[in-house]
Amino acid sequence: MKLIIQIPCYNEADTLEIALNDLPRQIDGIDEIEYLIINDGSSDDTEKVALEWGVNYIVHFKRNLGLAKGFLAGIDLALRHGADIIVNTDADNQYSGADIEKLIQPILKREADIVIGERPIDEIEEFSLVKKKLQKFGSWVVRIASKTDIPDAPSGFRAYSRKAAMRVNVHNEYTYTLETIVQAGRNKMAITSVPVHTNPELRKSRLMNSMAAYIKKSMLTILRAVLMYKPMKVFTMISTIFIFVGMMIGIRFLFFYFNGDGGGHVQSLILATMMIIIGFQTFVTGLQADIISANRKILEDMQFRIKKLEFGLLDPDGNAKEKNVEMCIHTSDKTDINVKRDKE
């Protein structure tokens, strides 16, 4: 059983070594632990610090591409190097490395494919009251949208089984945390959370420039994910509102019409007709979006099967190479592209 711990980094030379020193070297049930750094266009000595510390892999971006792309690049490299479990944590040492053992237990016990670290939001002194409320509200919205029970959706401290990692698709460039939960809920994946500790803040968050920007980006991310994965439900609700309002206005016109006063309320008839037409057009748009969503699901299933072939879980005939496909360890071609240091 192989665990790869990945850390996205952007100018983290001052805190990276602290975070790396806090990571576990041995965990019961894990045969091998390796460490992966995503250097997301850093202009400081982040990469040098990682190499001197002795990380196994470094994904190098020439420019800053954002948290989501870095996360996906790390997932891809970890899978190519035979990871059975992938843990994502932060370079600012926000999360306690000792909690990684707790984080991966549901996967080791085959109780879940994705595990989210639940931070004690109310106890984090660095979070303002407004931020605490927003974190809870955002998590509530994600729970509704994804039909999951994750109390801390924005948490970046999470573990993925090999199977779950191969199904990850992120379309948002801002962050992967919210969309992946909605995606997991839509795909009926086993997802859970465990309580974790947090360390004192070493630096201010770079993900949130201002509270207004954080709210805007988070809500847009959730809205886009819901529209992408549950379009029919959203468009049906919108169309129902338009049709209902149009019908109410139409009934009002009929009331005046049968009372001999219809001539003075023609505007109501026009408005009712427009509202009903808009409602039906919205419903048709929902049908089209639902077809696109179904096609996306087929493409995701094809991508998942291709990844199984690529990472050595299936032979060309589509048969499992080992009885337990999810636990199969296979190290694919160890190319030097994006890999600065491999295990010796």
Helices and strands as residue ranges (DSSP letters): E 2-9, H 16-21, E 32-40, H 46-53, E 57-61, H 67-80, E 85-88, G 97-99, H 100-108, E 114-118, G 121-123, H 129-146, E 158-161, H 162-166, H 177-186, E 191-195, H 211-229, H 231-258, G 262-265, H 266-310, G 325-327
